[in-house]
């Protein structure tokens, strides 16, 4: 069997019953969350369906696995990260967060062999986290550059609308009523432009992450 054929094999189907038991249709046996966690670590893809409704509940099951693992004491999710993540629910940028996290994790996974080698060869007072921090900064910088291409309203972008004028421009200027009214109209137009450019940015992110 070729690698191409293997890559196209469908994921294993797991069914969840009302009694909360999980059934592996490939092995015709009941499994636990620990079993599914090991399948993930072994690279075995699977999807979980509610046996009664047929709904895809893979996301909920994977989230449950994370909660169980975090409860065992090996904490991978920092408190600040969780707070930031929660704050994005219902936010206008919430749709961008999944692709951003997916992109970052894929970049981290691609560098995992180098990271493990660094951890195994740390000696002589070398800071083992140094290379990882540098990789993280580069990955974030790459993603931010992609965002700036489609978000000229970002404060750091040159000429961004709403950017504060320099001292020379501010000097001697007054806030005239008619100017304020004009600014309000422009702000409305900028919001429309921002929505449009957010959609374009989403498309670009999808390309960067392979359409996931």
CORBELGI-V641758 format. One record per residue. N is the residue number from 1. RES is the residue in one small letter. SS is DSSP state (~ for helix, > for strand, _ for the rest). NEAR is the number of other C-alpha atoms within 10 Angstrom. Layout:
BEGIN
N/RES/SS/NEAR, N/RES/SS/NEAR
END
This chain:
BEGIN
1/x/_/5, 2/x/_/6, 3/x/~/7, 4/x/~/8, 5/x/~/8, 6/x/~/9, 7/x/~/8, 8/x/_/8, 9/x/_/9, 10/x/_/10, 11/x/_/12, 12/x/>/15, 13/x/>/16, 14/x/>/26, 15/x/>/23, 16/x/>/21, 17/x/_/14, 18/x/_/9, 19/x/_/6, 20/x/_/10, 21/x/_/12, 22/x/>/22, 23/x/>/20, 24/x/>/18, 25/x/_/12, 26/x/_/10, 27/x/_/11, 28/x/_/9, 29/x/>/10, 30/x/>/14, 31/x/>/16, 32/x/_/14, 33/x/~/17, 34/x/~/12, 35/x/~/12, 36/x/~/20, 37/x/~/17, 38/x/~/12, 39/x/~/13, 40/x/~/13, 41/x/~/10, 42/x/_/9, 43/x/_/8, 44/x/_/12, 45/x/_/14, 46/x/>/15, 47/x/>/16, 48/x/>/23, 49/x/>/19, 50/x/>/17, 51/x/_/15, 52/x/_/10, 53/x/_/8, 54/x/_/11, 55/x/_/10, 56/x/>/15, 57/x/_/15, 58/x/~/16, 59/x/~/11, 60/x/~/11, 61/x/~/18, 62/x/~/17, 63/x/~/11, 64/x/~/13, 65/x/~/17, 66/x/~/17, 67/x/~/12, 68/x/~/15, 69/x/~/16, 70/x/~/13, 71/x/~/10, 72/x/_/9, 73/x/_/8, 74/x/_/9, 75/x/_/12, 76/x/_/9, 77/x/_/10, 78/x/_/8, 79/x/~/10, 80/x/~/9, 81/x/~/10, 82/x/~/10, 83/x/~/10, 84/x/~/10, 85/x/~/13, 86/x/~/12, 87/x/~/11, 88/x/_/14, 89/x/_/12, 90/x/_/9, 91/x/_/11, 92/x/_/10, 93/x/_/11, 94/x/~/14, 95/x/~/15, 96/x/~/17, 97/x/~/14, 98/x/~/13, 99/x/~/18, 100/x/~/19, 101/x/~/11, 102/x/~/13, 103/x/~/21, 104/x/~/16, 105/x/~/13, 106/x/~/13, 107/x/~/17, 108/x/~/16, 109/x/~/12, 110/x/~/10, 111/x/_/13, 112/x/~/13, 113/x/~/11, 114/x/~/13, 115/x/~/18, 116/x/~/11, 117/x/~/10, 118/x/~/18, 119/x/~/15, 120/x/~/10, 121/x/_/11, 122/x/_/12, 123/x/_/10, 124/x/_/6, 125/x/_/6, 126/x/_/10, 127/x/_/12, 128/x/_/16, 129/x/~/13, 130/x/~/11, 131/x/~/14, 132/x/~/18, 133/x/~/11, 134/x/~/11, 135/x/~/16, 136/x/~/15, 137/x/~/12, 138/x/~/13, 139/x/~/16, 140/x/~/16, 141/x/~/12, 142/x/~/11, 143/x/~/16, 144/x/~/13, 145/x/~/11, 146/x/~/15, 147/x/~/19, 148/x/~/15, 149/x/~/14, 150/x/~/19, 151/x/_/22, 152/x/_/17, 153/x/_/19, 154/x/_/17, 155/x/_/14, 156/x/_/11, 157/x/_/13, 158/x/_/10, 159/x/_/13, 160/x/_/13, 161/x/_/14, 162/x/_/12, 163/x/_/13, 164/x/_/11, 165/x/_/10, 166/x/_/8, 167/x/~/8, 168/x/~/8, 169/x/~/9, 170/x/~/10, 171/x/_/9, 172/x/_/7, 173/x/_/8, 174/x/_/8, 175/x/_/7, 176/x/_/8, 177/x/~/9, 178/x/~/9, 179/x/~/10, 180/x/~/11, 181/x/~/11, 182/x/~/10, 183/x/~/13, 184/x/~/12, 185/x/~/10, 186/x/~/13, 187/x/~/14, 188/x/~/11, 189/x/~/11, 190/x/~/15, 191/x/~/12, 192/x/~/12, 193/x/~/14, 194/x/~/17, 195/x/~/13, 196/x/~/13, 197/x/~/18, 198/x/~/19, 199/x/~/14, 200/x/~/16, 201/x/~/19, 202/x/~/17, 203/x/~/13, 204/x/~/17, 205/x/~/20, 206/x/~/16, 207/x/~/11, 208/x/~/15, 209/x/_/15, 210/x/_/9, 211/x/_/10, 212/x/_/11
END
